[in-house]
Amino acid sequence: MTQPILEVCDLSRNFGGLLAVNQLSFSVIPGTIHGIIGPNGAGKTTTFNVISGFYAPSSGHVTYLGKDISGIRTDRLAEIGLIRTFQGTTLFNEFSVIDNVRLGCHVSAKSGFLSRLLGADRESEAVATKKAEDLLAFFNLSDLRDEEASNLPHGHQRALGMAVALAADPKILLLDEPFTGMNPEETARMMTLTRDIRDRGITVMLVEHDMQAVMGLCDMITVMNFGSLLTEGTPKEVRTNPGVIEAYLGSAHHAS
């Protein structure tokens, strides 16, 4: 049995009188694409926020690589390979495409971020530039290396955001609604890129509302409803689960 890279154990999170996540448990196997889905208000984003260090759990815990990481800050988690992207693309819009990725390299670099930015550490700067160029090639963004990030179309901005995340050398990458706002062509391209990331040995977790993308992409799916685990399984198992169909018939039926 493969040891999970991440485990959520009896996780609960309260906001005043609101129980957003209730006794949730699931595990993520290394080298897989693991989706978290559910109707609006199911607790998906709160779960992501706890895993990625934005919230501490009210009870329960999160284990990553065998270590309890509950409540550890996001920057500390990034240093040990747990990286999250956001629904809204977070880029330095006035910087070039390659400079955005170079800046993303500072999480895993041994030299200080400020010294590299000011050019004080030329060797590390050269390494970061080569790494950034390789990532741009991987995401088919090389031709846009000198373009300002703000000038990119939406799909390319999302791809650039993933390139910045990969620059930090994640072991597990958490994608927050990566297909939001994309047309079918952009969605298909992003699905291919996500598989390619998995094939590089990086575990991927994603929260997503696009059921067709989830069903066509994920190895395993955790379904939440009202803050709790509804079911878990392969796309085929989830697609045909009566509880899932009842929870949101339209999306589940459309995905089948």
N, C-alpha and C positions, 0 to 999 in steps of 0.2 A: 504494500500500500504506500503510495507516494505521500510524503509529509506535506501538509498544506503550507503554502507560503503565508497565508493570512487566515485567521480564524476570528469570527465574531461570536462571543459566548454570552448568552443570556443578557444581551445588550438592551438597556432601556434609557430613554432620554426624556425628561420632563421639561416643560416650559411653563412654570407656574402650575396651573391646574390642568394643563394640556399634556397628555401622554402621547408624544409624537412617535416614539419607538417603544415597543413593549416586548421584552423577553425574546429578542431576536437572536437566532443562532444560525450560522452557516459557515462554510469554509471554502477557500479558493485554492485550487490545485495549480502548482507552478506550470507555466507554459501553456495556459489556457486563456480563452476569452470568456469572461464570466459577466453575465448581464444581471442587473437588478431592475425589475420592472414592477408596475402596479399602477392603479388608477391615481388620479390627482389626489394629493393628501395622504397617500399610503405611507409616507415616511422615508421615501427613497433618498431625497436630498439630505435630510437630517442624518440618516445613516452614513452617507458619504462624508458629511461634515464631521461626524464623530471619528470615523476611520482616519480622516486626513488631518485631524488635530485642531479643527476650528472649534469644536465643542468637546468638553469632557463628558463621559457617560455619567448618567445619574446612578446607574448600577450596571453590573456586568463589566466585561473587558474586551479589548481587542488585542490579539496576539499577532505579531509579524516576525517571521523567521524565528519563531520560538520565544520571542521576548514580548512581554506586556508593554504595549505602547500607549495605553489609555491616557489621554490628556497631554501627551507630549506635543510640543509646539510643531507647527507645520515646517518651519525651517530646519528643525532637528530631524524630522522625519525625512525631509528631502536629502539630508546628508547621508542617510542610511538606505536611500534608494526607493522611498515611497513618494512618488510625484503625482500631483493632481493637476489637471487642466480644468478650465471653468467654462460654463455655458456661454458667457460673454468672453470673446477673445481678448486676452490681456497682453497687448503688445505695446512697444514703444513706437507709436505711430509715426513720429517724425524721424525715426532712425531707419536706416536701410535694412533690407531683408537680412543680409549677412551679419550686420551689426546686432540685430535682435538675437540671432542664434549664438553669436560670439558672447553676448552678455549672458545667455543661458548657460554657458559653459562654466561660469564662476562657481556654481554650486558644488561641482566635483573637482575643481582645480585646487592645487595645493597653494598657489599664490593668492594673495588677497585680491578681491574684486576691484578695489579702488586703484591699487598699484597697476593692475593690468589695464584698467580703463584709461589711466594716465600714461600708459606706455612705459612704466618704470620696470616692468618685467618682460623684456622682449622675447625671451625664450618661451615663456608661457603664452604670450600673445600669439606667437607663431603657431604653437600647438593648437590654441583655441581656433585660430583662423582655418587651419587644415581640417580640424574636426567639424567646423561649421560648413566648410565647403563640401565635405563628405555627406553631411546630413542634408544639405540643399540638393545634392545629386540624388540622394535616396528619395526625397519627396518631390523630385522633378521641378525644383524651384531655381535651378542654377541660372537660367536665363534671366531671372528676376532679382539676382543677388544685389544689385545696386539701386533697385527701386525702393522708394519709401513704402513702408508697410501700410500706410493709410491709403495708398493707391491700389492695393491689391483687391481683386474681387473677393466676395465672402468666402468661397470655398478655398481659395489660396490662403486667405488669412487664417482659416482654421488649420490648414496643413502647416503653415508657418508656426502656429502655436504649438502643434505637436512636435515640430522640429526643435523648438526651444525646450520643450519638456524632455525630449530625448537627449539633448545636450547635457542634461544633468545626470545622465547614466542611471536611469531608473531600473530597479529590479521588478517593480510592479507599477503600472501606469493607470491612474484613475481618470477616466474620461467622463466629464459631466455633459451629457446631451451633445455628443459630437456631431450629430446630424441635423441639429436645429437650424432651420432657415435655408437648408440646401435644396437645390433642385435634384431631380433623379440622377442626372449625370454626375453632379458633385457627390451625391450620396454613394453612388457606385464606386467612384474613385476613392472616397474616404474609407469605404469598406475594404477595398483592396489594400490600402495603406495600413489599416489596422491589422489585417492578416499578416502583412509583411513584418510589422512590428512584433507580433506574436512569434513569427518564424525566426526572428533574431534572438529569441530566448527570453523576451520580456513578457511577463504576465500582464494581462489587460483586464481591468474591471471597468464596466461602463453602466451609467444610468441613462436610459433613453426611452423616449415616447414613440419613436418610429418602430412599430412592431415588425414590419417587413424587414427592416435592417437588422433588428435584434434576432429574429428567427433565422435569418440567412447567415449570421455572423458568429453567434455565440456557441461555445461548446457546452456550457451549463448556464441555466437561468434560475435566479432566485426571484420568486414572486411575492411581493408584499401587499397587504391590504389592511387598512386601519392600524398601521404601525407594527403589525405582526407578520410572521411568516405564513403565507397561504399555501405555497407548495414550492418544490424545487425539482429540477430535472433537465433533461435534454430539451431542445426546441420541440421535438415531436411530442414528448411527454407533456410539456407545458401547453402546447397548442390544443391538445385534445382533453385537457383536464377540465371537468365540469365546473369546478370552483373558479377557475380562471375565466372560463366563458361567462359565468354568471357575474363575475366582478366587473368585467367590461366587455360585453358581448361584441360591440362594434369593432374594436381594435383586434381582438383575438380572432374573430370570425374573418375579418379582412385579411389578416396575416396567414390564414390557412388556405 
